[in-house]
Amino acid sequence: MLYDKARIFVQAGGGGNGCLSFRREAHVPRGGPDGGDGGHGGDVVLLCDDALRDLQPFKRRAHFRARRGRHGEGALRHGADGEDLVIRVPPGTHVTAEDGTVHDLTTPGRRVVVAHGGGGGRGNKRFAGSTHQAPRFAERGLPGEEGWLDLRLKLLADVGLVGLPNAGKSSLLARLTRAAPKVAGYPFTTLEPVLGTLEGEDRQLIVADIPGLIEGASQGAGLGHEFLAHVERTRLLVHVLDLAPFDASDPAANFETVERELALHDSTDPLRGSVPALAALPRILALSKADLVPPEAADGAGAAWRARLGNGVPVVVTSSATGQGLDELRAELLRRVPLSEPAPDDLGGAEDLAEHRVFRPAARRGFEVERVGDGAFRVTGEPVERLIARHDLDNEDALAHVERRLHRMGVVRALEGAGFEPGDDVEIAGVVFELDPG
């Protein structure tokens, strides 16, 4: 079974704490501060690995945590950085984070950091100066980023075979490539995409049998979304149309059903907006099961469809049972699928081109002040929350340092503009303390 969806939780390593230490040696009565810095926490990295084919490794494991940085020590010994955690995913993996960040991993060897490790805290030696020679505080390390990631595999194939269930796609794939999809003499539908390799004289094409579409697939009917997502990455579609449907349905109506669902399926790439990505893909129409109708009927159907579709869409009459039209179809595929061009060096890989860029919402900056009661205020914002997370406010030296930083950041000025008076309570990142900047 092809596992093409997974949901995992990733947690980067926290930073190590800075050390509060003073030099202690014989005959050195005033050794001074010598606390080392904490190490940086390990990142969580996704690596595109060509050895993998689906997301099955995530079936039994959904939580991944990188190592934290080690704490600093005395004698200016800095803590070691935490080791990065590398998670391998197959080419074609589409990653969506909780904050809306999207990564598209299509090139083997591509690495992307999905959770950054926390910064290490500075030891008290870092805060020593001419006016504050013996700081009695050190910073704490910051926690690493964490969150859930939705992984979705979209097959990387050159050619996609599409059509209604039982149109003959699996038989066609088996004859064109070395793939061995299930083929039987009774009606059934394939339940997962199957890949095969079409061999040319000097190149290969990856051909995907996309399971049968039904009416309403673009809105999720049946397994529509499961299959249409795999079609997005193909470079050419072969619409397989049954000349002799087992349910005696009209081939023209069947053709319109599939084409309508392809046109209605909007790409999930944020950069495309609501433009149907599949509508612009080149097509080949393969009329299948020609052995089940009289030869003159098959030839007539081919001529009728060529007249209907014009010169832009080749029409090939085929039979997987007899081999009719397969050489012609093979030649059309090799001729119409263009050779891949190498990505420019300054773009770093195919996924950095327009259709595979990384989309990341803008980060929030600054801070906001609000009054929450009589003599009580709340300050929110990433910079101030990170400042509070780094320090122990029960330590008088650390609290004085935080107050100085709040002054320089403009927080005290904003509080005073909101009616703050020295001694009022201030809440930052869930921590309430009495602030007396004087």
RAKAPE-V780764 format. One record per residue. N is the residue number from 1. OMEGA is omega in radians with two decimals (NA if undefined). D_FIRST is the distance of its C-alpha to the first C-alpha in Angstrom with 2 decimals. Layout:
N|OMEGA|D_FIRST ; N|OMEGA|D_FIRST
//
This chain:
1|3.13|0.00 ; 2|3.08|3.80 ; 3|-3.07|6.31 ; 4|3.07|9.37 ; 5|3.08|11.84 ; 6|3.07|13.81 ; 7|-3.06|17.40 ; 8|3.08|19.50 ; 9|-3.14|23.21 ; 10|3.12|25.28 ; 11|3.09|28.88 ; 12|-3.12|31.20 ; 13|3.07|33.96 ; 14|3.10|37.32 ; 15|3.09|40.44 ; 16|3.14|42.97 ; 17|2.98|46.31 ; 18|-3.04|49.47 ; 19|3.00|52.17 ; 20|-3.03|55.55 ; 21|3.05|57.89 ; 22|-3.11|61.45 ; 23|3.12|62.86 ; 24|3.10|64.87 ; 25|3.07|67.07 ; 26|3.10|70.51 ; 27|3.05|73.25 ; 28|-3.01|70.88 ; 29|-3.11|71.79 ; 30|-3.03|69.93 ; 31|3.13|66.74 ; 32|-3.09|64.84 ; 33|3.10|61.14 ; 34|3.13|58.61 ; 35|-3.13|55.27 ; 36|-3.13|52.25 ; 37|3.03|49.28 ; 38|3.14|45.87 ; 39|3.11|42.85 ; 40|3.10|40.23 ; 41|-3.14|36.91 ; 42|3.08|33.79 ; 43|2.95|31.56 ; 44|-3.01|27.80 ; 45|2.98|26.51 ; 46|-3.13|23.23 ; 47|3.11|22.93 ; 48|-3.03|20.98 ; 49|-3.09|19.68 ; 50|3.12|18.79 ; 51|-3.12|17.28 ; 52|-3.10|14.17 ; 53|3.09|11.39 ; 54|-3.04|9.46 ; 55|-3.11|10.57 ; 56|3.12|8.93 ; 57|-3.11|12.63 ; 58|-3.13|13.70 ; 59|-3.07|11.78 ; 60|3.14|14.80 ; 61|-3.09|17.47 ; 62|-3.10|18.75 ; 63|-3.10|22.42 ; 64|-3.11|23.94 ; 65|3.08|27.71 ; 66|-3.11|29.90 ; 67|3.12|33.18 ; 68|3.09|36.40 ; 69|3.12|39.53 ; 70|-3.13|42.32 ; 71|3.03|45.58 ; 72|-3.13|48.68 ; 73|3.11|51.57 ; 74|-3.12|55.33 ; 75|3.11|57.16 ; 76|3.07|54.99 ; 77|-3.12|51.88 ; 78|3.12|48.86 ; 79|3.12|45.51 ; 80|3.06|42.64 ; 81|3.07|39.81 ; 82|-3.13|36.49 ; 83|3.09|33.73 ; 84|3.04|31.09 ; 85|-3.11|27.52 ; 86|3.12|25.14 ; 87|-3.09|21.49 ; 88|3.13|19.36 ; 89|-3.12|16.93 ; 90|3.04|15.41 ; 91|-3.11|17.62 ; 92|-3.11|17.30 ; 93|3.13|17.01 ; 94|-3.01|19.21 ; 95|3.10|20.92 ; 96|3.12|23.12 ; 97|-3.10|25.56 ; 98|-3.11|27.51 ; 99|3.11|30.62 ; 100|3.11|29.08 ; 101|-3.10|28.73 ; 102|3.05|26.07 ; 103|3.11|24.86 ; 104|-3.07|23.01 ; 105|-3.08|21.86 ; 106|-3.08|21.63 ; 107|3.11|23.87 ; 108|-3.12|22.97 ; 109|3.14|25.47 ; 110|3.13|26.07 ; 111|3.08|26.86 ; 112|3.12|27.46 ; 113|-3.13|29.03 ; 114|3.06|27.43 ; 115|-3.11|29.83 ; 116|3.11|33.29 ; 117|3.14|35.06 ; 118|3.11|38.27 ; 119|3.09|41.59 ; 120|3.11|43.81 ; 121|3.11|47.08 ; 122|3.08|50.40 ; 123|-3.05|52.87 ; 124|3.08|56.41 ; 125|-3.10|57.79 ; 126|-3.04|56.20 ; 127|3.13|58.40 ; 128|3.11|61.69 ; 129|-3.09|64.32 ; 130|-3.13|68.04 ; 131|3.14|68.39 ; 132|-2.94|65.71 ; 133|-3.09|66.03 ; 134|3.13|64.46 ; 135|-3.10|61.38 ; 136|3.06|60.23 ; 137|3.06|56.70 ; 138|-3.12|53.42 ; 139|2.97|50.24 ; 140|3.02|47.07 ; 141|3.12|43.75 ; 142|3.07|41.48 ; 143|3.09|38.08 ; 144|3.09|35.02 ; 145|3.12|32.96 ; 146|3.11|30.04 ; 147|-3.14|27.65 ; 148|3.08|24.16 ; 149|3.03|21.95 ; 150|3.13|19.28 ; 151|3.11|16.75 ; 152|3.14|15.06 ; 153|3.03|13.41 ; 154|-2.99|15.02 ; 155|3.08|14.25 ; 156|-3.12|17.41 ; 157|3.09|18.12 ; 158|-3.05|21.59 ; 159|3.05|21.03 ; 160|3.07|18.93 ; 161|-3.12|18.99 ; 162|3.13|19.59 ; 163|3.10|21.01 ; 164|3.04|20.96 ; 165|3.09|18.58 ; 166|3.11|19.69 ; 167|3.13|21.68 ; 168|-3.10|20.65 ; 169|-3.10|18.40 ; 170|3.11|15.96 ; 171|3.13|19.13 ; 172|3.12|20.75 ; 173|-3.12|18.03 ; 174|-3.13|18.17 ; 175|-3.11|21.96 ; 176|-3.03|22.25 ; 177|3.09|19.93 ; 178|3.12|18.55 ; 179|-3.12|15.00 ; 180|3.08|13.96 ; 181|3.11|12.12 ; 182|3.11|12.71 ; 183|-3.12|16.38 ; 184|-3.11|18.66 ; 185|3.12|22.20 ; 186|-3.08|21.48 ; 187|3.00|20.26 ; 188|3.11|16.61 ; 189|3.08|14.39 ; 190|-3.06|11.16 ; 191|3.10|8.65 ; 192|3.13|7.09 ; 193|3.10|9.39 ; 194|-3.13|10.08 ; 195|3.03|12.77 ; 196|-3.12|15.78 ; 197|3.08|19.16 ; 198|-3.07|22.37 ; 199|3.00|25.26 ; 200|-3.13|28.69 ; 201|-3.08|31.94 ; 202|-3.13|31.85 ; 203|3.10|28.54 ; 204|3.03|24.83 ; 205|3.04|22.77 ; 206|-3.11|19.06 ; 207|-3.12|18.05 ; 208|3.00|15.05 ; 209|-3.13|14.30 ; 210|-3.07|14.09 ; 211|-2.98|13.17 ; 212|3.09|16.46 ; 213|3.07|18.72 ; 214|3.12|21.09 ; 215|-3.10|24.39 ; 216|-3.11|24.19 ; 217|-3.12|20.83 ; 218|3.06|22.71 ; 219|3.07|23.73 ; 220|3.12|20.29 ; 221|-3.08|20.58 ; 222|3.06|17.48 ; 223|-3.02|14.61 ; 224|-3.11|17.16 ; 225|-3.14|17.04 ; 226|-3.03|13.27 ; 227|-3.09|13.82 ; 228|3.11|17.40 ; 229|-3.13|16.86 ; 230|-3.12|15.16 ; 231|-3.01|18.23 ; 232|-3.01|20.66 ; 233|-3.12|20.54 ; 234|-3.09|21.03 ; 235|3.12|24.60 ; 236|3.13|24.98 ; 237|2.98|23.55 ; 238|3.11|23.81 ; 239|-3.12|24.35 ; 240|-3.06|23.63 ; 241|-3.09|26.11 ; 242|3.09|26.52 ; 243|-3.10|30.15 ; 244|-3.12|29.98 ; 245|-3.09|27.72 ; 246|-3.14|27.23 ; 247|3.11|28.48 ; 248|3.12|31.54 ; 249|-3.08|30.83 ; 250|3.13|32.64 ; 251|3.13|30.84 ; 252|3.10|32.84 ; 253|3.10|31.65 ; 254|3.11|28.00 ; 255|-3.11|28.58 ; 256|3.13|30.13 ; 257|-3.11|27.34 ; 258|-3.13|24.70 ; 259|3.12|27.23 ; 260|-3.14|28.29 ; 261|3.09|24.86 ; 262|-3.11|24.42 ; 263|-3.09|27.91 ; 264|-3.09|27.44 ; 265|-3.13|24.42 ; 266|3.09|26.07 ; 267|3.08|24.79 ; 268|3.11|24.03 ; 269|-3.09|25.96 ; 270|-3.09|29.15 ; 271|3.14|31.31 ; 272|-3.06|30.60 ; 273|-3.10|31.71 ; 274|3.13|31.09 ; 275|3.11|31.26 ; 276|-3.06|28.61 ; 277|-3.04|26.94 ; 278|-3.05|25.55 ; 279|-3.06|28.92 ; 280|-3.12|30.42 ; 281|3.07|27.83 ; 282|-3.04|29.37 ; 283|2.83|28.37 ; 284|3.09|28.52 ; 285|3.10|28.68 ; 286|3.08|27.37 ; 287|-2.98|28.88 ; 288|3.06|26.71 ; 289|3.13|27.62 ; 290|3.14|31.21 ; 291|-3.11|31.75 ; 292|3.10|31.71 ; 293|3.10|34.71 ; 294|-3.13|38.16 ; 295|-3.12|38.54 ; 296|3.11|41.09 ; 297|3.12|38.80 ; 298|3.13|36.01 ; 299|3.12|38.58 ; 300|3.12|40.07 ; 301|3.11|36.79 ; 302|3.14|36.19 ; 303|-3.14|39.70 ; 304|-3.14|39.39 ; 305|3.09|36.24 ; 306|3.12|37.84 ; 307|-3.10|40.86 ; 308|-3.03|38.85 ; 309|3.13|36.69 ; 310|-3.07|39.35 ; 311|-3.08|39.18 ; 312|-3.10|36.60 ; 313|3.08|33.65 ; 314|3.10|33.51 ; 315|-3.12|32.87 ; 316|3.07|31.63 ; 317|-3.03|31.79 ; 318|3.00|29.07 ; 319|3.10|28.03 ; 320|-3.13|25.04 ; 321|-3.08|26.87 ; 322|-3.11|30.10 ; 323|-3.12|29.14 ; 324|3.04|31.51 ; 325|-3.07|31.28 ; 326|3.10|28.41 ; 327|3.12|30.81 ; 328|3.12|32.18 ; 329|3.12|28.83 ; 330|-3.14|27.87 ; 331|3.12|31.25 ; 332|-3.14|30.93 ; 333|-3.12|27.64 ; 334|-3.13|29.20 ; 335|-2.98|32.34 ; 336|3.09|31.08 ; 337|-3.08|28.46 ; 338|3.04|30.82 ; 339|3.11|30.69 ; 340|3.08|29.55 ; 341|3.11|32.58 ; 342|3.14|32.75 ; 343|3.07|33.06 ; 344|-3.08|36.61 ; 345|-3.05|37.34 ; 346|3.11|38.56 ; 347|3.01|35.31 ; 348|3.11|33.24 ; 349|-3.05|30.12 ; 350|-3.07|28.35 ; 351|3.11|27.00 ; 352|3.07|30.66 ; 353|-2.98|31.55 ; 354|-3.05|32.16 ; 355|-3.11|28.67 ; 356|3.13|27.11 ; 357|3.04|29.80 ; 358|3.12|29.51 ; 359|-3.13|30.89 ; 360|3.12|32.63 ; 361|3.13|35.08 ; 362|-3.14|38.61 ; 363|3.07|39.49 ; 364|-3.11|42.16 ; 365|3.07|45.45 ; 366|-3.09|48.76 ; 367|3.10|49.61 ; 368|-3.13|50.96 ; 369|3.07|53.76 ; 370|3.06|54.36 ; 371|-3.11|56.93 ; 372|3.14|55.43 ; 373|3.12|58.72 ; 374|-3.12|62.30 ; 375|-3.13|62.36 ; 376|-3.09|58.57 ; 377|3.08|56.28 ; 378|3.10|52.61 ; 379|3.12|51.41 ; 380|-3.14|47.80 ; 381|-3.05|46.22 ; 382|-3.11|44.06 ; 383|-3.10|47.01 ; 384|3.12|49.11 ; 385|3.08|46.25 ; 386|3.10|45.34 ; 387|-3.13|49.05 ; 388|-3.12|49.27 ; 389|-3.08|46.11 ; 390|-2.98|47.75 ; 391|3.06|51.00 ; 392|-3.05|52.48 ; 393|3.01|54.86 ; 394|3.10|56.76 ; 395|-3.05|58.02 ; 396|3.11|61.13 ; 397|-3.14|60.74 ; 398|3.13|57.11 ; 399|3.11|58.14 ; 400|3.11|60.96 ; 401|3.12|58.60 ; 402|3.14|56.20 ; 403|3.10|59.18 ; 404|3.14|60.29 ; 405|3.12|56.83 ; 406|3.05|56.75 ; 407|-3.06|60.12 ; 408|-3.14|58.96 ; 409|-3.14|55.82 ; 410|-3.11|58.03 ; 411|-3.13|56.61 ; 412|3.12|60.05 ; 413|3.12|61.61 ; 414|3.09|59.00 ; 415|-3.14|59.60 ; 416|3.08|63.33 ; 417|3.13|62.84 ; 418|3.11|61.07 ; 419|-3.13|64.04 ; 420|3.02|63.08 ; 421|3.14|65.95 ; 422|-3.12|66.01 ; 423|3.09|64.91 ; 424|3.11|62.47 ; 425|3.09|59.01 ; 426|3.10|56.10 ; 427|3.07|52.42 ; 428|3.11|49.87 ; 429|3.11|46.23 ; 430|-3.13|47.17 ; 431|3.13|50.10 ; 432|3.11|53.58 ; 433|3.13|56.61 ; 434|-3.06|60.21 ; 435|3.11|60.80 ; 436|-3.04|64.33 ; 437|-3.13|64.25 ; 438|NA|68.01
//
